[in-house]
Amino acid sequence: MNWSSVPHDGPKALEEVLLATTHIRTYAGSQHLTNASGFFFDRDGRLFLVTSSHVLQDEASGHLPDRIEIELHTSAHDLSNIAIFSIPLFAQGAKLWRKGSDSAGSVDIAVIEVSIDRLPEKTLLRAFNVLHLHADDEDVAIGDGLTVVGFPLGFHDTVHYLAVARSASIASAYGVRFQRQGYFLTDARTHRGSSGSPVLRRRRLAQSGRSLHAWQLLGVHSTRMDIRTRDVIEDESLGLNCAWYSDVLLVLTA
């Protein structure tokens, strides 16, 4: 199957962003380790799965999966029809994913190429591309509304295998690397399992709210932000999160 032949005749009433996100399960052999979120990115006809790099490897916590599984829709008319698609993380001991980095060090974004020829027949999906990284002359600033689409705690519509969305806002100066790191802050309620979710801004001049073209891909959700000096009894959590800037995808998928 060629990438160009993947069907694009999905349900008309469905927001296409839900077909661009997928539930990730990590495994060490047959042992299920964690749940996470991810999304598809198309670069010149090559298909990539994007998620947080700590989903694929986190030596500090001992999280060392050797494969992941994602859910793919296989019917444009019945969203309950899916295929479980397994993606190995290593080949002959070499890792198959690419991890981001910049002048400040590691970036918590990773991509792994999906072999299009291995996709199940009639796979139905959408993928962001380079155009989704552009603001299209619209201003992006602190306080702007965002949407984080993913699978918090693995929760989702388990009949139709669709993600859920959280409302958020930009909580730090957009375009400025927070504390010189390659991320900005968002204000949103998030949980484990949301790592790897796309952080999106709805374009103000979008023609169709259900089309994937309606969204700008600003970042990739990584983790909750907290401060060590917080009194866990007296002080609530900050409720802030790190979203790594999505422009690193231009390097990772080159």
Number of C-alpha atoms within 10 A of each C-alpha: 14 12 15 10 10 17 16 14 11 19 13 11 7 11 16 21 25 20 21 23 31 29 26 26 21 26 22 13 11 9 9 14 14 17 22 26 30 29 27 25 25 17 16 11 12 15 21 24 22 27 29 26 21 21 26 25 18 12 9 8 8 8 17 17 22 18 18 23 19 20 18 24 23 20 18 18 11 12 17 16 15 19 16 11 15 17 18 15 19 13 9 6 7 8 13 15 19 16 21 18 16 10 9 10 10 13 21 25 29 27 25 22 18 17 14 18 10 11 18 17 13 16 20 21 23 22 19 23 21 16 12 20 19 14 15 11 6 10 9 16 14 15 15 15 17 23 20 26 27 32 29 23 16 20 16 16 12 10 10 13 20 24 24 16 16 14 16 22 21 23 19 18 14 19 13 12 16 15 8 10 17 24 25 25 22 28 21 20 14 22 13 16 24 28 31 35 30 31 28 25 23 17 18 11 10 13 10 12 16 16 15 21 18 20 26 23 23 23 25 29 33 27 21 22 14 14 8 6 7 12 10 9 6 7 9 10 13 13 13 21 23 24 26 27 24 20 15 18 22 12 10 18 19 7
